[in-house]
Amino acid sequence: MTTVKYIDGIDEVIRLNKKAIEANYNRALEIPGFIDKVCELEGKTSPEVWNYKFRVISGITFIHNDSEMRVHFSMGNKPRPDGDKDAVLAAIDMSFEDYEALPSIRY
């Protein structure tokens, strides 16, 4: 079995992003563009994607500046429009505490 962390919905992305900006971390998101991109990738409206679970990609998530985690996560569940099977990723910096508090699933 594998354990995968995820960010539970766009409200949580917004909360974590606000904290990243307030903490002056290097990596934060431009939220309207992020939401637009998720909608574009999924072919859905923002209410339809609001509660998506965004999978954290563990192999490229790492400690950054010895003070926070740089968390890469998938922006959608479908292949990219150009046919590439790799997920489109976003990245956000967050505290160790927030990273450890992310929910996870086993499959």
N, C-alpha and C positions, 0 to 999 in steps of 0.2 A: 504494500500500500504506500501511497505517496501523500504527503501533507502539503497543501497549497494555501498560502495566505491570500487574502483578497481585500479590496477596499469596497465596503458595502454601500454602494449607491453614490449618486452625484452629490447629495447633501454631505456625505462624508468627505468626498473629494474637495468640496468647497471649504469645509471646516479645516481640513489638513492644509489646504492651500493658504487660507487666511493665517494660520499659525506659521507657515513657512515664511510668508511675507513679514509678519510681525517680528519673527526671530531673525530676519535678514539673512535667511539661508540663500544659497546661490541658485537653487532650482525651484521655481514656482510656475504655475500654469496661468495662461490667459483663459479664464473660465468660459466666456462666451464662445471663443474659438474651439476650446476643448469640446464643449457640448455640441456645437455645430459639426465637428469632425466625427464624433461618435454617431450622431444622427445620420450623417452622410454614409459612413461605413456600414451601418446597420439598415439603412433604408427606412428609418422610422422617425417619428416625431420625438421631441424632447420628453413629453409625458410618458411615452412608451419605453424610453431608455433610462428614465430617472432612477429606477431601482435596480439597475444592472449591478452585478458583482464583477468588479474589475480585478482580474487575476494578476497577482504580483509574480513577476518573473524572477525566480530566486537566483538563477545563474548570473544575472547581471545587476543584482541589488547588492549594495556594498556600503561599508562604513565610509563616510566622507568627512574630511577635515578633522577626524578623530572626535567629532562632536555631534554628528547626526548621520542618519541613513539616507543614501540616495536610492530611492525606490522606483524601479521601472515596472510598469504594469501595462497590460493589454487594454487598448481602447475599444475593442469590439470582439465579437465572436466569429465573424466571417472573414474569409480571405480578402486580401487587399484588392481594390478594383483593377490593378494592373496584372492580376492573376498570381502574384507572389503569394505563396502559402503562409509566409511568416506574418504574424500579427503586427498591426501598427501599434507602436508603443508610445507611452508618455512617461515622463519622469518627474518626481517631486521629492524634495528633501523633507525629512521629518525627524522628530526626536526619536531617540532609542525607545522611550516609553510608548510613544504612539505606534511605532513599528511593532513592538512586542504585543501591543493591545489589538492589533489587527486580527479579525477572526480568521479561522482556517477551516478547511474541510479535508477530509481523508477520502481518497478513492482508490 
